[in-house]
């Protein structure tokens, strides 16, 4: 498709044998255990370069920068452990969660594979940490809520032109985000922020959305997030940071979530009008859609006259973006899922998370005569998201051929160690793969390297703003053929592929 996109997943972490242990500590143990197992020969590891980050810059034109001086953070510190991986991803502790931020990709299927590699990395990290002395057995969950009132992120990122009117992006995407839950909700036992009311709903994130537009990601969460942190050339690009999604186990849900959103962005940038789909009360509609298991509730539009179901709104989007899907693959899967949902949502139980989970829960309820408030149902909800192939219920369904898969084991295994070849992730991962001792720090769009082999000596900062121009086609000969970092830096500079400045 050509649009730069990717995922960030904050995983749930638990230590059943020691429930009082701090998740900040266990997250740190997991990241550092993986770091030690995959450290280069010298054991030296690059830190994260925080200088390019601007998480409090708002697309509406203001900046709430929280520090004047860029911090230098110890990559081994409790609560701040960080690894930059050979596959171009970032694996680190974010608040009280281990997070995997996938490398940049250019199509939704590649993004699914890169995203799934995060599960494999996270599972190995938990296994390695659990085997260490004085570390309890760790379990990792790909979910969004802890059942105690907290929600954590399953974020998506999409690059789009800075010339695109952000108000048009917000207006065009709001009804889409409200209603796409019908195919990308992960399913949740409990209604309300703390699950205080018995029941089941489509999306885990729905009860935590509080406003239409917001900069914040941990409170006052908005349907549209306004963070203006492009991780690219800021004169040309913005990055749409999406926080309303769930952490999906289903690869079809992840594929559609990414692919359909990218197509809607394509249409918005081409001037397609979605204003007639505006909803009267989008925040209330998020909850209404999530709690409508039949997918038949009619949402009121802003004209106070027109009503459409979530499926009908999604069909409007599908029809208007078909021309932007050259291969027709995303729209074909999108149409298939909408047809099944309209006929009977449970016909998607072998494709989507929320219906797969609901089928399991309904079976348990019928066999045991259980109410929605029975603790066994909450346990099934959690076990579905366990990323351990030997314990997770999603993986049990997959092993029995009861869930559709889009990736292969071989593709995921390769993505654990190998960066995508068509974005700058190839160069970022390659720097660490070929010259790990010479990379002092890195970020999405920079790398601080030593060109004389001494991390305390002469340092050069590579400015890597060109997301699509630093892939294998442009730099493979330099990266693989350079005898040392100095030669590589010189070659990149000679071709004008990286801005350089002394450090």
Wavefront OBJ file of the C-alpha trace (Angstrom):
o trace
v 0.000 0.000 0.000
v 2.992 2.290 0.552
v 1.826 4.081 3.710
v 4.266 3.778 6.624
v 2.523 2.052 9.524
v 3.225 -0.021 12.611
v 2.074 -1.096 16.058
v 3.039 -0.619 19.705
v 1.805 -3.112 22.303
v 2.025 -2.683 26.064
v 1.616 -6.215 27.415
v -0.012 -7.209 30.648
v 2.408 -8.930 33.025
v 1.673 -11.034 36.112
v 3.517 -13.178 38.632
v 0.853 -15.585 39.996
v 3.243 -17.001 42.615
v 4.104 -13.542 43.940
v 1.120 -11.257 43.252
v 2.534 -8.424 45.371
v 5.688 -7.991 43.301
v 5.874 -4.708 41.389
v 5.075 -4.994 37.674
v 7.702 -2.313 37.093
v 10.268 -4.706 38.534
v 9.013 -7.781 36.666
v 8.834 -5.842 33.385
v 12.421 -4.738 33.918
v 13.501 -8.299 34.672
v 11.920 -9.532 31.436
v 13.544 -6.887 29.237
v 16.979 -7.290 30.825
v 16.851 -11.093 30.678
v 16.256 -10.858 26.942
v 19.008 -8.252 26.620
v 21.545 -10.475 28.354
v 20.638 -13.485 26.235
v 21.009 -11.521 23.003
v 23.843 -9.167 23.926
v 26.711 -8.664 21.463
v 30.090 -10.146 22.283
v 31.248 -7.210 24.374
v 27.957 -6.987 26.238
v 27.763 -3.256 25.487
v 24.275 -2.093 24.544
v 22.962 1.050 22.893
v 20.709 3.326 24.897
v 17.619 5.057 23.552
v 18.207 8.553 22.165
v 15.448 10.709 23.681
v 16.496 13.932 21.948
v 14.202 13.579 18.884
v 11.135 12.802 20.999
v 8.322 15.325 21.474
v 5.384 13.412 22.986
v 3.706 16.585 24.229
v 3.705 18.466 20.926
v 0.119 18.803 19.755
v -1.122 18.735 16.166
v -3.353 21.675 17.051
v -0.305 23.930 17.331
v 1.090 23.921 20.865
v 3.784 22.089 22.815
v 3.673 21.062 26.475
v 7.300 19.947 26.540
v 8.054 18.581 29.987
v 11.799 19.064 29.991
v 14.291 21.557 28.584
v 17.310 19.322 28.754
v 17.163 15.923 27.074
v 17.583 13.145 29.646
v 20.194 10.415 29.339
v 18.562 7.280 30.674
v 20.437 4.196 31.813
v 19.079 1.339 29.636
v 19.424 -1.040 32.602
v 17.584 1.113 35.153
v 14.517 -0.291 36.872
v 11.482 1.012 35.028
v 13.593 2.290 32.127
v 15.141 -0.880 30.690
v 15.459 -0.609 26.941
v 16.693 -2.677 24.005
v 16.940 -1.727 20.349
v 16.621 -4.970 18.427
v 18.252 -6.272 15.265
v 14.824 -6.412 13.624
v 14.528 -2.637 13.986
v 12.041 -2.770 16.878
v 12.202 -1.281 20.362
v 11.637 -3.492 23.422
v 11.444 -1.587 26.697
v 9.603 -0.841 29.939
v 6.815 1.698 29.589
v 5.273 2.612 32.940
v 4.453 -0.796 34.480
v 4.427 -2.802 31.249
v 6.895 -4.415 28.887
v 6.306 -2.818 25.488
v 7.203 -3.944 21.999
v 7.195 -1.210 19.369
v 7.352 -2.886 15.983
v 9.591 -1.676 13.143
v 8.180 0.478 10.361
v 6.433 -1.407 7.542
v 4.685 -0.455 4.306
v 1.712 -2.812 4.136
v -0.717 -4.333 6.657
v 0.372 -7.941 6.200
v 4.026 -7.056 6.817
v 2.850 -5.118 9.865
v 0.960 -8.176 11.138
v 4.098 -10.308 10.850
v 6.265 -7.670 12.581
v 3.621 -7.306 15.289
v 3.398 -11.064 15.850
v 7.184 -11.206 16.233
v 6.661 -9.120 19.367
v 4.702 -11.964 20.961
v 7.569 -14.367 20.285
v 10.117 -11.949 21.731
v 7.968 -11.224 24.767
v 7.365 -14.925 25.410
v 11.092 -15.682 25.283
v 11.821 -12.741 27.587
v 9.344 -14.025 30.172
v 10.767 -17.529 29.932
v 14.344 -16.317 30.370
v 13.463 -14.108 33.328
v 11.420 -16.821 35.029
v 14.435 -19.142 34.882
v 16.609 -16.683 36.791
v 17.219 -16.979 40.510
v 14.761 -15.045 42.723
v 12.479 -14.122 39.809
v 8.916 -15.489 40.036
v 7.282 -17.254 37.118
v 6.075 -14.537 34.727
v 3.036 -14.639 32.516
v 2.449 -12.238 29.666
v -0.934 -11.220 28.297
v -1.782 -9.403 25.109
v -4.739 -7.439 26.450
v -5.801 -3.890 27.349
v -7.260 -3.983 30.865
v -6.282 -5.368 34.249
v -9.794 -5.742 35.663
v -8.974 -3.228 38.416
v -9.660 -0.015 36.557
v -6.459 0.365 34.536
v -6.158 0.289 30.765
v -2.930 0.185 28.775
v -2.083 0.776 25.183
v -2.307 -1.107 21.926
v -1.354 1.742 19.648
v -1.146 2.106 15.891
v 0.885 4.585 13.870
v 0.339 5.908 10.343
v 2.383 8.467 8.475
v 0.485 11.157 6.572
v 1.287 14.416 4.842
v 1.709 17.562 6.911
v -0.240 19.380 4.207
v -3.344 17.347 5.082
v -5.789 19.313 7.214
v -5.754 17.665 10.622
v -9.363 18.679 11.238
v -10.326 16.720 8.106
v -8.407 13.704 9.436
v -10.185 13.915 12.783
v -13.606 14.390 11.235
v -13.142 11.607 8.701
v -11.754 9.065 11.127
v -13.964 9.610 14.170
v -17.039 7.664 12.940
v -14.702 5.041 11.521
v -12.907 4.498 14.843
v -16.207 4.440 16.741
v -17.586 1.639 14.551
v -14.562 -0.451 13.542
v -14.827 -2.150 16.928
v -17.166 -4.652 15.291
v -14.178 -6.298 13.628
v -11.209 -5.301 15.803
v -12.609 -5.505 19.328
v -10.796 -8.039 21.535
v -13.849 -8.799 23.707
v -14.129 -8.159 27.424
v -15.945 -9.650 30.404
v -17.375 -6.796 32.465
v -19.024 -3.448 31.827
v -17.557 -0.224 33.193
v -14.026 0.932 33.916
v -13.599 -1.609 36.730
v -15.882 -4.188 35.191
v -18.292 -3.401 37.992
v -21.363 -4.526 36.068
v -21.726 -8.086 34.794
v -21.824 -8.632 31.069
v -19.698 -8.896 27.947
v -18.724 -6.238 25.427
v -16.981 -6.123 22.086
v -14.023 -3.861 22.901
v -11.695 -3.646 25.886
v -10.788 0.004 25.308
v -14.340 1.381 24.967
v -15.007 2.253 28.617
v -11.766 4.247 28.810
v -12.508 6.690 25.970
v -13.581 9.975 27.530
v -13.484 12.666 24.865
v -13.433 13.171 21.111
v -9.993 14.771 20.680
v -7.114 14.803 23.168
v -3.327 14.856 23.475
v -3.243 12.542 26.498
v -2.865 8.760 26.266
v -3.168 7.699 29.925
v -6.062 9.911 31.029
v -8.798 11.918 29.309
v -8.253 9.595 26.370
v -9.678 10.717 23.048
v -11.055 8.956 20.004
v -8.521 11.041 18.082
v -5.070 11.560 19.606
v -3.334 14.801 18.627
v 0.302 13.959 19.391
v 2.500 15.569 16.732
v 5.652 13.484 16.915
v 6.339 12.434 13.317
v 9.505 10.321 13.732
v 10.186 11.497 10.192
v 10.937 14.753 8.389
v 8.746 17.141 10.422
v 8.459 19.580 7.527
v 6.787 16.958 5.356
v 5.033 14.473 7.595
v 2.871 13.871 10.631
v 2.270 10.588 12.418
v -1.280 9.611 13.342
v -0.974 8.008 16.780
v -4.080 5.859 17.348
v -4.888 4.873 20.945
v -8.475 3.668 20.675
v -7.683 0.119 19.535
v -7.509 -3.201 21.375
v -4.595 -5.626 21.583
v -5.711 -8.305 19.143
v -4.721 -11.941 19.105
v -6.570 -12.427 15.805
v -4.331 -11.675 12.848
v -7.354 -10.860 10.688
v -8.452 -8.231 13.213
v -4.980 -6.664 13.251
v -4.767 -6.803 9.453
v -8.131 -5.097 8.974
v -7.476 -2.584 11.741
v -4.295 -1.438 9.989
v -5.314 -1.924 6.373
v -8.751 -0.305 6.579
v -7.449 2.671 8.577
v -4.685 3.226 6.023
v -7.244 3.202 3.196
v -9.453 5.724 4.978
v -6.407 7.971 5.385
v -5.685 7.560 1.663
v -9.222 8.683 0.896
v -9.078 11.660 3.262
v -5.824 12.831 1.707
v -7.421 12.522 -1.734
v -10.307 14.754 -0.659
v -13.049 12.157 -0.178
v -15.825 13.632 1.973
v -16.977 11.751 5.088
v -18.720 14.648 6.849
v -22.166 13.121 6.361
v -21.092 10.237 8.627
v -20.458 12.494 11.646
v -22.140 11.168 14.792
v -24.226 13.199 17.228
v -22.354 11.900 20.301
v -19.239 9.931 19.283
v -18.027 9.179 22.829
v -21.370 7.724 23.859
v -21.459 5.814 20.570
v -18.128 4.123 21.391
v -19.780 2.485 24.397
v -23.037 1.797 22.562
v -21.259 -0.095 19.787
v -19.114 -2.022 22.250
v -22.120 -3.239 24.225
v -24.248 -4.191 21.215
v -23.363 -7.847 20.630
v -25.942 -8.125 17.854
v -24.324 -5.234 15.925
v -27.806 -3.899 15.120
v -28.073 -0.745 17.259
v -28.719 2.327 15.107
v -26.420 5.256 15.888
v -27.709 8.781 15.432
v -25.770 11.000 13.073
v -25.037 14.661 13.669
v -27.970 15.723 11.485
v -30.273 14.309 14.228
v -32.242 12.510 11.497
v -30.145 9.759 9.924
v -29.461 6.556 11.809
v -27.123 3.760 10.789
v -25.770 0.663 12.474
v -22.020 0.260 12.980
v -21.970 -2.252 10.121
v -23.792 0.152 7.800
v -21.331 2.936 8.647
v -18.442 0.600 7.967
v -19.989 -0.282 4.600
v -20.119 3.417 3.752
v -16.402 3.676 4.444
v -15.687 0.485 2.517
v -17.570 1.696 -0.549
v -15.823 5.076 -0.564
v -12.269 3.690 -0.259
v -12.424 0.740 -2.671
v -10.632 2.691 -5.385
v -7.610 3.172 -3.138
v -7.012 -0.569 -2.651
v -5.153 -1.442 -5.835
v -4.814 -5.130 -5.011
v -8.281 -5.386 -3.525
v -7.046 -7.595 -0.681
v -7.962 -5.399 2.286
v -11.384 -4.484 0.921
v -12.144 -8.136 0.107
v -11.456 -9.247 3.684
v -13.276 -6.196 5.036
v -16.378 -6.967 2.970
v -16.264 -10.644 3.971
v -16.210 -9.824 7.666
v -19.004 -7.258 7.392
v -21.170 -9.764 5.493
v -20.652 -12.386 8.204
v -21.303 -9.936 11.024
v -24.505 -8.750 9.376
v -25.776 -12.286 8.906
v -24.811 -13.472 12.392
v -21.846 -12.085 14.381
v -21.031 -15.566 15.690
v -20.165 -16.663 12.143
v -16.921 -14.725 12.641
v -15.894 -16.828 15.656
v -13.097 -18.422 13.632
v -11.814 -15.051 12.444
v -12.295 -12.326 15.074
v -11.306 -12.118 18.734
v -14.490 -10.916 20.372
v -16.701 -13.556 18.820
v -14.128 -16.324 19.358
v -13.943 -15.375 23.023
v -17.727 -15.044 23.294
v -18.193 -18.536 21.864
v -15.888 -19.962 24.539
v -17.658 -18.064 27.294
v -21.126 -19.024 26.132
v -20.119 -22.680 26.106
v -18.832 -22.438 29.678
v -21.931 -20.581 30.836
v -24.265 -23.137 29.306
v -22.385 -26.106 30.745
v -22.082 -24.638 34.229
v -25.121 -22.397 34.456
v -22.829 -19.480 35.234
v -23.737 -15.796 35.392
v -21.578 -13.141 33.758
v -20.198 -12.229 37.179
v -18.721 -15.694 37.805
v -14.919 -15.494 38.268
v -14.351 -18.409 35.867
v -15.465 -16.195 33.013
v -12.948 -13.490 33.917
v -10.288 -16.197 33.983
v -11.231 -17.382 30.483
v -11.079 -13.761 29.318
v -7.512 -13.503 30.634
v -6.380 -16.933 29.435
v -7.481 -16.147 25.904
v -4.825 -13.393 25.829
v -1.979 -15.495 27.293
v 0.775 -15.410 24.656
v 2.268 -18.732 25.821
v 1.412 -21.246 23.060
v 1.135 -23.986 25.694
v -1.332 -22.082 27.914
v -3.206 -19.483 25.898
v -6.737 -20.263 24.757
v -6.300 -18.363 21.498
v -3.341 -20.600 20.740
v -5.413 -23.676 21.617
v -8.028 -22.578 19.064
v -5.278 -21.960 16.526
v -3.786 -25.419 17.099
v -7.203 -27.002 16.499
v -7.694 -25.119 13.257
v -10.488 -23.017 14.720
v -8.898 -19.613 14.073
v -7.739 -18.191 10.748
v -4.099 -17.248 10.515
v -2.448 -14.936 7.984
v 1.229 -15.399 8.899
v 3.386 -18.521 9.098
v 5.740 -19.699 11.840
v 8.652 -19.218 9.434
v 7.687 -15.618 8.664
v 7.375 -14.748 12.341
v 10.666 -16.437 13.236
v 12.435 -14.454 10.535
v 10.804 -11.212 11.705
v 12.147 -11.764 15.232
v 15.714 -11.308 13.999
v 15.399 -9.603 10.611
v 14.197 -6.071 9.916
v 11.799 -5.201 7.077
v 13.880 -4.493 3.972
v 11.800 -1.648 2.552
v 12.043 0.907 5.372
v 14.801 2.502 7.450
v 14.264 -0.284 10.001
v 16.636 -2.237 7.760
v 19.432 0.273 8.403
v 18.638 0.671 12.120
v 18.662 -3.074 12.679
v 21.663 -3.489 10.394
v 23.761 -1.003 12.354
v 23.200 -3.084 15.478
v 23.668 -6.392 13.684
v 26.946 -5.462 11.980
v 28.545 -2.987 14.408
v 26.823 -3.388 17.794
v 29.733 -2.010 19.804
v 29.806 1.188 17.746
v 26.162 2.190 18.286
v 26.000 4.333 21.412
v 22.339 5.325 21.144
v 19.508 5.214 18.642
v 15.899 6.201 18.135
v 13.363 5.894 15.342
v 15.013 8.622 13.294
v 18.565 8.859 14.623
v 21.642 6.888 15.570
v 24.638 8.071 17.589
v 27.708 6.086 16.582
v 31.413 6.041 17.265
v 33.648 6.127 14.215
v 36.891 5.320 16.002
v 35.752 2.361 18.083
v 35.780 4.347 21.325
v 32.322 5.124 22.796
v 33.975 7.928 24.785
v 35.748 9.284 21.728
v 34.512 10.935 18.558
v 30.782 10.478 18.079
v 28.606 11.213 15.064
v 24.839 11.519 15.025
v 23.126 10.110 11.930
v 19.892 11.891 11.041
v 17.648 9.188 9.562
v 14.450 11.050 8.710
v 13.827 9.300 5.383
v 11.657 6.349 6.402
v 11.341 4.785 2.955
v 14.660 5.874 1.461
v 16.963 3.946 3.788
v 15.848 0.405 3.018
v 17.873 -2.399 1.487
v 17.556 -1.068 -2.071
v 19.420 2.105 -1.082
v 21.894 0.971 1.576
v 22.381 -2.824 1.465
v 25.667 -2.626 -0.445
v 27.037 -0.036 1.982
v 25.784 -1.784 5.104
v 26.901 -5.275 4.199
v 30.149 -4.249 2.495
v 31.543 -1.682 4.933
v 34.553 -2.971 6.888
v 33.801 -0.711 9.835
v 31.438 1.973 11.078
v 33.637 4.788 9.801
v 33.386 3.467 6.246
v 29.641 3.034 6.532
v 29.104 6.566 7.840
v 31.311 7.941 5.080
v 29.384 6.026 2.439
v 26.004 7.179 3.734
v 27.188 10.782 3.795
v 28.637 10.574 0.276
v 25.285 9.454 -1.088
v 23.381 12.076 0.894
v 21.440 9.367 2.707
v 22.003 10.589 6.255
v 22.483 13.994 7.804
v 25.575 14.050 10.037
v 26.518 16.177 12.984
v 29.289 15.766 15.568
v 28.341 14.784 19.100
l 1 2 3 4 5 6 7 8 9 10 11 12 13 14 15 16 17 18 19 20 21 22 23 24 25 26 27 28 29 30 31 32 33 34 35 36 37 38 39 40 41 42 43 44 45 46 47 48 49 50 51 52 53 54 55 56 57 58 59 60 61 62 63 64 65 66 67 68 69 70 71 72 73 74 75 76 77 78 79 80 81 82 83 84 85 86 87 88 89 90 91 92 93 94 95 96 97 98 99 100 101 102 103 104 105 106 107 108 109 110 111 112 113 114 115 116 117 118 119 120 121 122 123 124 125 126 127 128 129 130 131 132 133 134 135 136 137 138 139 140 141 142 143 144 145 146 147 148 149 150 151 152 153 154 155 156 157 158 159 160 161 162 163 164 165 166 167 168 169 170 171 172 173 174 175 176 177 178 179 180 181 182 183 184 185 186 187 188 189 190 191 192 193 194 195 196 197 198 199 200 201 202 203 204 205 206 207 208 209 210 211 212 213 214 215 216 217 218 219 220 221 222 223 224 225 226 227 228 229 230 231 232 233 234 235 236 237 238 239 240 241 242 243 244 245 246 247 248 249 250 251 252 253 254 255 256 257 258 259 260 261 262 263 264 265 266 267 268 269 270 271 272 273 274 275 276 277 278 279 280 281 282 283 284 285 286 287 288 289 290 291 292 293 294 295 296 297 298 299 300 301 302 303 304 305 306 307 308 309 310 311 312 313 314 315 316 317 318 319 320 321 322 323 324 325 326 327 328 329 330 331 332 333 334 335 336 337 338 339 340 341 342 343 344 345 346 347 348 349 350 351 352 353 354 355 356 357 358 359 360 361 362 363 364 365 366 367 368 369 370 371 372 373 374 375 376 377 378 379 380 381 382 383 384 385 386 387 388 389 390 391 392 393 394 395 396 397 398 399 400 401 402 403 404 405 406 407 408 409 410 411 412 413 414 415 416 417 418 419 420 421 422 423 424 425 426 427 428 429 430 431 432 433 434 435 436 437 438 439 440 441 442 443 444 445 446 447 448 449 450 451 452 453 454 455 456 457 458 459 460 461 462 463 464 465 466 467 468 469 470 471 472 473 474 475 476 477 478 479 480 481 482 483 484 485 486 487 488 489 490 491 492 493 494 495 496 497 498 499 500 501 502 503
